[in-house]
Amino acid sequence: MPKKKAINEQLLIRMVQEGLAAKEMMIRLGLKTSTQLKVAYANALMNAGMVPVLRTANRKDRIPRIKVNKRGSLVIPRKVVEDLEIGEEDRFEVSESKAGLSLAKLPPRPVTVLRKRNAES
């Protein structure tokens, strides 16, 4: 991968504020494409504190992984179970698509209450 080109970020911000044409800025900064110019400008604004810095995904921010154990059961991390308020008796329907598998929570089973017969009848 080629070395990242060093750009005078303060100069770039000033050129944009003055309304200089993109083509002229690209020539002065030695950039080949407008995409390079836009990325350089966004980075300059973030480094100058003029816009919030974009966060990149850390290991902690990743989507939790679900795995299959030896018995073929899906193992869902406890934090996901707690966050989604999944109960012990909850049931799910699994469907398959081109994107993969999806789980849909099923409504709870109706509870059948058995009553004792009246001894007099």
C-alpha positions, 0 to 999 in steps of 0.5 A: 500500500502506498504511503499516505500523502501528507496534506497541510490540513489548515491550508485545505480548510482555508481554501474551502472557506475561501470558495476555491474550486475543487480542481484548483485545490486538487492541483495545489495539494497534489490529489488525483481524485475528488474523493481523495479531496473529500476524505482529506477535507473530512479528516482535516475538519475532524483533526481541527475539532470542527466536526466530531471524530468518526468512531471505528468499531472496536472489539467491544463494539462488535455484534456478539457472535452466536455459536453452535455447541456440540449438541447442536444448540445455539449459544447466545451470549448472556448480555444479548439475552438480557438486553433482548429480555429473552426468557427461559421458556421463550420459543423462536421460529427459524427461517432461512434466506439468502442472507442467512438465518433469522430468529423470530420470537413466537408468542407464548403458548396458552396456559391450560388450567385444569380445574378439579371436578366438584365432588357433588356432581 
